[in-house]
């Protein structure tokens, strides 16, 4: 029998957000998933966990298309209803649930993913929360970060920045680490968090996001624009190529299109924008530099990028080429099949929202870029 979800570990509640391990059931019984070390759980252990209030009983289908061979390693991201309301009240939304595959419980929502994607989601939220705390001095948002990860230096920097007694709080964090067997000194921790506070005050740049149908040459055009403008170039192509390899052990057009459809349906948009783009541009909490982004094809991912505090995003479509442009991707789909795919339909809708259209002629292109800057 396939795996069935039966419970979430550590009893998530309405006031919290974070990654949780889960208990699955298969033909052999119960097994944990999403933990550093997973193991079988016998019937008595499971009853004890339930009776002791250590799990939240939940039933639901696992998104096997997204998880692939790693289904027995999956965890969940939990977003409590109270947490989401409090976060929104501070002017900063909790991560958006995927378009498909999320579950609603009495006290919150949850969705499945591989641990690296869930971690990217929480890091995205914590980084942006710290930047808002540094710019606004909001102690309530800093305290809300405690509900996500008390061990994170991002959380600790936010609390120290807004604390009336920072030395007391530093000592508390040192005691927490000591109890967990982690060697930490107050001096070392203070140095780390002060550096984060300084970096979190850096300004952000301008993002020019290109939206274009497949085989229109937007990748090469974006790279050319970035080089001549002296800014970074980023693209979603490598991210979805890696997902195609993970899911289908292939990197051709068919595999990449299918992987893109699955991931953009079942993964949080914050996880995608962080994992595909921002963790390279901004590995910590510094500002997002100006850059050109190719391969934006979905409105909900555009919104996740626009929700990054103080980042300005200009959406640009491009003029059609006279003929299809070679992309360097192994072609395995006809142009008719590409044109009628779900992704291409979304591209057409997204392109209609573009602020401007970039010409292909270099002279006219330079003039257009000057007007944007």
Backbone torsions as a table, in degrees:
resi	resn	phi	psi	omega
1	UNK	NA	151.2	177.2
2	UNK	-73.1	168.4	178.0
3	UNK	-69.3	143.6	173.3
4	UNK	-124.1	138.0	174.9
5	UNK	-76.4	132.2	176.9
6	UNK	-123.0	-26.2	-176.4
7	UNK	-162.5	156.9	173.8
8	UNK	-110.5	131.1	-178.2
9	UNK	-74.5	156.3	175.8
10	UNK	68.1	19.1	170.6
11	UNK	42.4	69.4	177.5
12	UNK	-60.3	149.7	-178.3
13	UNK	-131.9	-179.6	-172.9
14	UNK	-64.8	-23.8	-172.7
15	UNK	-92.5	-1.5	-173.1
16	UNK	-116.9	169.0	172.0
17	UNK	-146.1	141.0	175.5
18	UNK	160.2	176.9	179.4
19	UNK	-81.5	138.9	178.2
20	UNK	-133.1	143.7	168.3
21	UNK	-73.4	164.7	-177.1
22	UNK	-133.8	165.0	171.9
23	UNK	-113.9	125.0	178.3
24	UNK	-107.6	160.2	173.9
25	UNK	-123.7	133.5	173.3
26	UNK	-130.2	-167.1	-175.5
27	UNK	-64.7	-17.7	-178.9
28	UNK	-98.5	-4.2	-179.6
29	UNK	125.4	-142.2	-176.1
30	UNK	-100.9	147.7	177.5
31	UNK	-149.8	141.4	176.7
32	UNK	-81.0	157.6	177.8
33	UNK	-148.2	152.0	178.5
34	UNK	84.1	7.9	178.2
35	UNK	-104.4	164.8	178.0
36	UNK	-61.4	-36.1	177.3
37	UNK	-135.2	110.5	-178.0
38	UNK	-91.8	153.9	-178.2
39	UNK	-155.9	167.9	174.9
40	UNK	-73.3	147.3	177.6
41	UNK	-124.4	123.7	-179.1
42	UNK	-81.9	172.7	-175.0
43	UNK	-60.1	-41.4	-178.7
44	UNK	-65.9	-44.0	178.1
45	UNK	-60.2	-41.5	-179.7
46	UNK	-63.5	-44.7	178.8
47	UNK	-61.9	-38.4	178.5
48	UNK	-65.0	-40.4	178.0
49	UNK	-62.8	-42.6	179.2
50	UNK	-66.7	-48.3	-177.9
51	UNK	-63.7	-32.1	-179.8
52	UNK	-85.7	2.2	178.7
53	UNK	71.0	26.0	-176.9
54	UNK	-91.8	-4.3	179.2
55	UNK	-136.6	156.8	171.8
56	UNK	-107.6	118.8	-179.3
57	UNK	-74.2	124.5	-178.4
58	UNK	-143.9	140.3	175.1
59	UNK	-117.5	141.0	178.5
60	UNK	177.6	162.4	179.5
61	UNK	-85.3	141.8	175.6
62	UNK	-86.1	139.5	177.9
63	UNK	-76.5	82.3	-174.9
64	UNK	-60.7	-32.7	178.9
65	UNK	-59.9	-38.6	-179.6
66	UNK	-77.1	-41.8	-172.4
67	UNK	-79.8	-28.2	176.9
68	UNK	57.6	-137.5	-178.4
69	UNK	-70.5	-12.6	-178.9
70	UNK	-92.9	22.1	-175.9
71	UNK	-61.4	-30.8	-179.7
72	UNK	-83.2	4.4	175.9
73	UNK	-112.2	-0.5	-172.9
74	UNK	-66.8	147.1	170.0
75	UNK	-123.6	-173.4	176.3
76	UNK	-128.6	151.0	167.7
77	UNK	-101.1	124.9	179.9
78	UNK	-105.7	132.3	173.4
79	UNK	-125.6	107.8	-179.5
80	UNK	-69.8	149.6	-178.1
81	UNK	-62.9	-42.6	179.2
82	UNK	-65.6	-41.6	178.6
83	UNK	-59.4	-45.9	-179.0
84	UNK	-61.1	-39.9	179.7
85	UNK	-68.2	-43.0	-179.9
86	UNK	-66.1	-40.3	178.8
87	UNK	-63.1	-45.8	178.2
88	UNK	-61.4	-35.8	178.8
89	UNK	-66.2	-22.1	175.9
90	UNK	-90.2	7.3	179.6
91	UNK	80.0	21.7	-175.3
92	UNK	-145.8	112.6	-172.1
93	UNK	-77.2	149.9	169.9
94	UNK	-67.7	162.3	179.0
95	UNK	-55.6	141.9	179.0
96	UNK	-76.7	140.4	176.8
97	UNK	-73.1	157.9	178.9
98	UNK	-64.2	166.6	178.6
99	UNK	-69.5	-28.2	-179.3
100	UNK	-139.2	157.1	170.5
101	UNK	86.7	0.6	177.7
102	UNK	-86.6	156.5	179.5
103	UNK	-120.5	146.7	176.8
104	UNK	-109.9	130.1	174.4
105	UNK	-113.7	177.8	-177.4
106	UNK	-59.5	-38.6	-172.5
107	UNK	-109.3	2.9	-179.5
108	UNK	176.7	-171.4	177.7
109	UNK	-122.0	155.8	179.2
110	UNK	-147.3	154.4	173.1
111	UNK	-148.7	156.1	-175.4
112	UNK	-92.1	153.0	169.5
113	UNK	-171.9	173.6	172.7
114	UNK	-70.9	150.7	-175.3
115	UNK	-55.3	-37.2	-178.2
116	UNK	-63.8	-35.8	179.5
117	UNK	-73.2	-37.1	176.9
118	UNK	-66.0	-41.9	177.7
119	UNK	-61.4	-41.5	178.2
120	UNK	-60.0	-37.1	-179.8
121	UNK	-66.0	-47.8	-179.2
122	UNK	-67.9	-36.8	178.1
123	UNK	-65.4	-39.7	178.0
124	UNK	-58.4	-46.5	-178.7
125	UNK	-66.0	-45.7	-177.4
126	UNK	-65.1	-41.7	178.6
127	UNK	-59.6	-49.0	-177.3
128	UNK	-69.9	-34.0	176.3
129	UNK	-63.0	-44.2	178.8
130	UNK	-61.6	-41.7	179.1
131	UNK	-61.8	-37.7	177.6
132	UNK	-69.5	-39.0	178.6
133	UNK	-62.4	-42.8	-179.7
134	UNK	-65.2	-38.5	-177.9
135	UNK	-78.3	-29.5	-174.4
136	UNK	-109.2	-19.7	-176.0
137	UNK	68.7	28.4	-174.1
138	UNK	-80.1	105.3	-178.9
139	UNK	-70.4	-27.9	-179.8
140	UNK	-67.7	-40.3	176.8
141	UNK	-66.3	-38.3	177.0
142	UNK	-60.3	-43.5	179.3
143	UNK	-68.2	-31.4	177.1
144	UNK	-64.1	-31.8	178.5
145	UNK	-63.1	-27.7	176.7
146	UNK	-59.2	-29.6	-177.4
147	UNK	-77.3	-9.4	179.4
148	UNK	-98.6	-49.9	-177.9
149	UNK	-162.5	101.7	-179.7
150	UNK	-71.8	-19.7	-178.3
151	UNK	-86.7	-11.2	-176.2
152	UNK	-73.0	135.7	174.1
153	UNK	-64.2	-26.1	176.1
154	UNK	-63.7	-45.6	177.8
155	UNK	-62.0	-46.0	-176.6
156	UNK	-66.1	-37.2	177.2
157	UNK	-63.7	-41.3	179.6
158	UNK	-63.1	-42.3	-179.4
159	UNK	-69.0	-41.4	178.3
160	UNK	-63.8	-39.2	-178.5
161	UNK	-63.4	-31.8	-176.1
162	UNK	-105.7	1.3	-174.6
163	UNK	-79.8	144.9	172.4
164	UNK	-84.1	-16.3	178.4
165	UNK	-134.2	71.0	-175.4
166	UNK	-61.6	-33.2	179.9
167	UNK	-66.8	-37.8	176.2
168	UNK	-62.3	-43.7	-179.3
169	UNK	-68.2	-36.9	175.9
170	UNK	-60.1	-44.0	179.2
171	UNK	-63.2	-37.0	178.7
172	UNK	-63.4	-44.8	178.9
173	UNK	-63.7	-38.7	178.7
174	UNK	-63.4	-40.6	178.6
175	UNK	-65.5	-39.9	176.9
176	UNK	-58.9	-45.7	-179.3
177	UNK	-66.5	-39.0	179.4
178	UNK	-63.2	-41.9	178.5
179	UNK	-63.8	-29.0	179.5
180	UNK	-88.2	3.0	179.6
181	UNK	79.1	21.6	-179.2
182	UNK	-105.8	120.0	-179.5
183	UNK	-71.7	114.1	-179.3
184	UNK	-140.1	140.8	173.2
185	UNK	-113.5	153.4	178.5
186	UNK	-61.0	-38.2	-179.3
187	UNK	-65.7	-44.9	-179.6
188	UNK	-65.5	-42.0	179.1
189	UNK	-65.2	-42.6	-180.0
190	UNK	-62.4	-40.0	178.2
191	UNK	-60.8	-44.2	-178.8
192	UNK	-64.1	-46.7	-175.3
193	UNK	-72.6	-32.4	177.2
194	UNK	-66.2	-36.4	176.1
195	UNK	-65.7	-39.4	177.9
196	UNK	-64.8	-42.2	178.8
197	UNK	-61.4	-41.9	177.9
198	UNK	-63.1	-48.3	-177.5
199	UNK	-65.2	-33.9	-177.3
200	UNK	-68.2	-14.9	178.1
201	UNK	-87.0	-1.4	-179.1
202	UNK	-68.2	150.0	-178.3
203	UNK	-81.3	161.1	178.4
204	UNK	-103.8	162.9	-178.3
205	UNK	-106.7	-159.9	-178.6
206	UNK	-104.9	134.9	175.9
207	UNK	-109.4	123.2	170.4
208	UNK	-102.0	109.4	-176.5
209	UNK	-101.9	121.1	-178.4
210	UNK	-91.8	132.6	174.7
211	UNK	-123.0	125.1	-176.5
212	UNK	-159.5	151.7	175.5
213	UNK	-62.5	162.0	177.4
214	UNK	-60.8	145.0	174.7
215	UNK	68.0	25.3	173.0
216	UNK	-98.5	-2.7	176.4
217	UNK	82.1	23.3	-177.8
218	UNK	-68.2	-29.6	-179.9
219	UNK	-63.1	-50.3	179.9
220	UNK	-67.3	-37.9	178.5
221	UNK	-64.5	-43.4	178.8
222	UNK	-63.3	-40.7	178.5
223	UNK	-63.5	-39.8	179.0
224	UNK	-65.4	-43.5	179.1
225	UNK	-61.2	-45.0	-178.6
226	UNK	-63.2	-44.2	-178.6
227	UNK	-63.7	-43.2	-178.5
228	UNK	-75.6	-19.5	178.1
229	UNK	-94.2	-8.4	179.6
230	UNK	71.6	32.3	179.3
231	UNK	-124.9	172.4	-179.4
232	UNK	-73.6	155.9	173.8
233	UNK	-121.3	131.7	177.3
234	UNK	-132.8	153.9	179.9
235	UNK	-148.5	154.5	177.9
236	UNK	-81.2	-9.7	-170.2
237	UNK	-56.7	-48.7	-177.0
238	UNK	-64.8	-34.9	-179.9
239	UNK	-62.9	-47.9	-178.2
240	UNK	-77.0	-24.4	171.6
241	UNK	-64.4	-43.3	178.4
242	UNK	-64.3	-37.5	177.6
243	UNK	-67.8	-37.3	176.9
244	UNK	-63.5	-39.7	177.6
245	UNK	-65.7	-42.8	179.6
246	UNK	-62.4	-42.1	-173.5
247	UNK	-87.6	-35.9	-171.4
248	UNK	-126.3	-0.3	-176.8
249	UNK	53.0	39.8	-180.0
250	UNK	-150.0	155.7	-178.9
251	UNK	-127.0	17.3	-178.9
252	UNK	-80.9	176.7	-176.1
253	UNK	-59.2	-44.2	-178.4
254	UNK	-59.2	-46.9	-178.9
255	UNK	-65.4	-40.8	-178.3
256	UNK	-69.4	-39.2	178.2
257	UNK	-64.8	-46.0	-179.4
258	UNK	-65.3	-42.7	177.8
259	UNK	-61.9	-40.2	178.7
260	UNK	-62.2	-40.8	179.1
261	UNK	-65.1	-42.1	-179.2
262	UNK	-66.5	-50.6	-174.6
263	UNK	-65.9	-42.1	-179.0
264	UNK	-72.0	-17.7	174.9
265	UNK	-85.3	-41.5	-168.4
266	UNK	-105.7	-3.8	-178.7
267	UNK	-113.6	144.5	177.0
268	UNK	-59.0	137.1	178.9
269	UNK	-61.5	-29.8	177.1
270	UNK	-65.4	-36.5	177.4
271	UNK	-64.9	-38.1	-179.1
272	UNK	-69.1	-48.3	-176.3
273	UNK	-68.1	-32.9	177.4
274	UNK	-72.7	-49.0	-176.2
275	UNK	-70.4	-33.7	-176.5
276	UNK	-84.7	-30.1	-169.0
277	UNK	-132.7	-60.0	-163.4
278	UNK	-72.0	-31.3	-177.2
279	UNK	-67.4	-20.6	174.1
280	UNK	-84.4	-40.7	-178.7
281	UNK	-73.6	-33.4	-173.8
282	UNK	-139.9	74.1	-177.1
283	UNK	-62.7	-24.5	176.8
284	UNK	-117.6	-126.8	-174.1
285	UNK	-118.7	15.9	176.0
286	UNK	-67.5	174.8	179.8
287	UNK	-67.5	156.1	174.4
288	UNK	-83.5	117.7	-178.9
289	UNK	-70.6	162.1	174.0
290	UNK	-61.5	139.2	178.9
291	UNK	-159.0	162.6	174.9
292	UNK	-103.9	131.6	-176.1
293	UNK	-118.5	125.6	176.9
294	UNK	-108.4	149.3	172.1
295	UNK	94.6	12.3	176.6
296	UNK	-73.0	121.0	-172.1
297	UNK	-133.0	1.6	-173.5
298	UNK	-137.4	134.0	-175.8
299	UNK	-63.3	-39.6	-176.5
300	UNK	-69.1	-26.7	175.8
301	UNK	-77.1	-35.9	172.7
302	UNK	-58.6	-43.1	-179.8
303	UNK	-64.6	-37.4	177.5
304	UNK	-63.1	-38.3	177.7
305	UNK	-68.5	-41.4	179.5
306	UNK	-68.5	-21.8	179.4
307	UNK	-81.5	-5.7	173.9
308	UNK	-68.4	120.6	-173.4
309	UNK	-54.4	132.1	173.5
310	UNK	67.9	5.0	174.1
311	UNK	-84.2	131.6	177.8
312	UNK	-100.7	126.7	-177.6
313	UNK	-119.0	124.2	173.0
314	UNK	-109.6	121.0	-179.8
315	UNK	-90.8	125.9	-176.1
316	UNK	-126.3	129.9	169.2
317	UNK	-91.0	171.9	179.4
318	UNK	-129.4	156.4	178.3
319	UNK	-68.2	145.3	-178.9
320	UNK	-67.9	142.2	175.8
321	UNK	-78.1	164.8	177.8
322	UNK	-69.2	-28.9	176.8
323	UNK	-150.0	167.0	-179.6
324	UNK	-58.0	144.3	-177.5
325	UNK	-104.6	136.4	176.3
326	UNK	-65.4	136.6	-172.7
327	UNK	-111.1	-13.6	-174.3
328	UNK	84.4	-2.1	175.4
329	UNK	-92.1	137.5	177.6
330	UNK	-63.3	115.7	-175.5
331	UNK	-80.3	128.4	179.6
332	UNK	-139.0	11.0	178.7
333	UNK	-129.1	145.9	174.2
334	UNK	-72.2	158.5	179.2
335	UNK	-63.3	-31.4	177.9
336	UNK	-66.7	-41.2	179.3
337	UNK	-66.6	-39.3	177.0
338	UNK	-62.3	-46.5	-175.9
339	UNK	-61.2	-33.3	-175.8
340	UNK	-96.9	9.3	178.7
341	UNK	-73.8	159.4	178.2
342	UNK	-56.4	-42.8	-176.7
343	UNK	-62.8	-43.5	-178.7
344	UNK	-66.0	-31.9	175.7
345	UNK	-65.7	-37.5	177.6
346	UNK	-69.7	-35.1	177.5
347	UNK	-60.7	-44.0	-179.6
348	UNK	-60.2	-42.6	179.3
349	UNK	-68.0	-40.0	-178.4
350	UNK	-68.2	-39.1	-179.5
351	UNK	-60.5	-29.2	179.4
352	UNK	-68.2	-15.4	178.9
353	UNK	-93.1	-1.9	-174.9
354	UNK	-61.7	142.4	178.5
355	UNK	-71.8	-30.4	-179.1
356	UNK	-159.1	165.6	178.3
357	UNK	-114.1	130.4	179.4
358	UNK	-89.4	129.3	175.9
359	UNK	-76.0	165.8	179.6
360	UNK	-93.1	-22.2	178.4
361	UNK	-69.2	130.1	-172.4
362	UNK	-61.5	-41.3	-177.5
363	UNK	-64.7	-46.1	179.2
364	UNK	-68.4	-33.0	178.4
365	UNK	-64.1	-43.9	178.8
366	UNK	-60.4	-40.6	178.0
367	UNK	-63.9	-40.3	179.6
368	UNK	-64.0	-40.7	-179.3
369	UNK	-67.6	-36.9	177.2
370	UNK	-61.4	-40.3	-179.3
371	UNK	-67.3	-33.1	177.7
372	UNK	-69.6	-46.0	-179.2
373	UNK	-63.0	NA	NA
